[in-house]
Amino acid sequence: MTDAPKPRIDRQVAKKLWIREIIEGELQVTEGLQPNILKTARGEAGRVNVLGVVVDTQALPTATLRIDDGSAVIAVRSFERPLNQNVGDFVQVIARPRVYQGEPYLAAEGVAIISLAWAAYRKAELGAPAT
C-alpha cells in the first residue's frame, strides 16, 4: 500500500504594512476557502504583519486588542484563543484583514510581545507612516 502524496498548501507571506495602509486599503471578500485580498499602494495581501503598541484590551465576548503604530489604530481579534498582552506592550501581529459592520479589523493568527527596537527597523523598512 502506497501513500498518495498530500496536496501542498502554500501559506501566503504576511505583508509588512502600516495600520493606516490597511484601513485605507480595499478589501476584496472572496467565497469559499480563498483568502480575502487587501489591495494597498504596496500591493495585495491576504495576510499582514504589523507592529504596534497595545492601547486597549478586552477579554469578552471576543479577545480583542487595539494597537497603535503611529499611523492609525486598529482592533486585533482572536476567536480561538485568549490574547495575553497588556496595555503598553509592543507587539508584532500576523493576521488576516477583515471587515465587520464597516470597521476594518485584524483576525489574529499570532501575536507576540517584541522589543521596541523593532519599531526603528520597521520604520527604516517601510519609510515613515503617512499622517
N, C-alpha and C positions, 0 to 999 in steps of 0.2 A: 504494500500500500504506500503510495507516494503522497506527500503533502503538496497540495496545489499552492503556488505562490500567492501570498496575500497581496491585494492591490495596495499600492503605495499612496498614502495620503500626504501631500505636501502641505506643511503649515506655512501660512503667509508670514513674511517678515513684518515685524511691528515697526511702522514708520515713525521716526522721531519728528514730533511736531510741537509747536506751541499750542496752548489751550485755545487761544483766540483763533488759530487756523482751523481747529476742529469745529468751534462754534460757528464760524463764518463759512465753513465748507458746505458742500451739497451732499447730503446722504441719499444714496440710491438704495432703496429697500428691494431685496430680491426674494424670490419664492424658494421654498424647499430648503435644501442643505447648503445652497450657495450663500457665501457671506455678503452682508451689506457692504457697499463700497462708498467710502468717503472721498469726494473729489475736492482737492485743495490746490492752491497755487504750486505746491511742491509735488503734486502728482496724486495718484489714487492710493488708498489704504483700506484694507479690510481689518487691520489691527493697528493700534497706535502705541507709542512709547512716549510717555510724558513724565516730567519731573515737577514736583511742586511741594508746597508746604500745606499741611493739613490745617484748615482754618475752622472746621466744624465736623462733628461726628454725630451719628445717630445709629442706635443698635436695632430698634424696632420701628416699623414692621419689617423693613429690609435694611441690612447693614449698609450704611452709606457714609462716605467721607466727602467733604467738599475740599478741593485742593486749589491753590492759587500759585501760578508760576510767574507772576508779574505781568502777564498779558491779559489774563482773564481768570475766572473761577468756574469750575465745573464739578458736578456730582460724579462720584465713583460709587457704583453699587455692586454688591456681591449677593447673589441669590443662593449660593451653595454653601458658603462658609462665612464665619464672622470675620470682621476686619478689626484687628487688634491695635491699630495705630491710634495715636493720641494727637490732640491739637498741639501744633508746634513741631511735630515730626516732619522731616524732609523725606519724601518718598519717591520711588520710581513706580509707575503704574504701567502694566502691559494690559491692554483692554481692547474690546471691540466697541466701536462707536455706535450708539443707539439714540433714538428719539422717543420720548414719551410725552404725550399731550403737548407737542410743540417744543419741548425743552430737551436739548441735547444732554446726554449723559454717557458715561463710560461703563460698560459691563466688564467688571474686573476679571482678568484671568490670573493676575498675580500682582501683589502689592508688597514692596519691600522698603524698609527704612534704610536710607543710604546716607553717606557723608555729604554735607553741604558743599564740599569741594567739587562735587559733580556738577553743581549749578554753573560754575565758571566754564567748565569743559563743554557743557551743552550750549551755553551762550556762544562759545567760540565755534562750535559745530554749525549752529543754525543762524547765527547773527542775532543781534538784539531783537527782542519781540516788538512787533508793531504796536503802537499805543493809540 
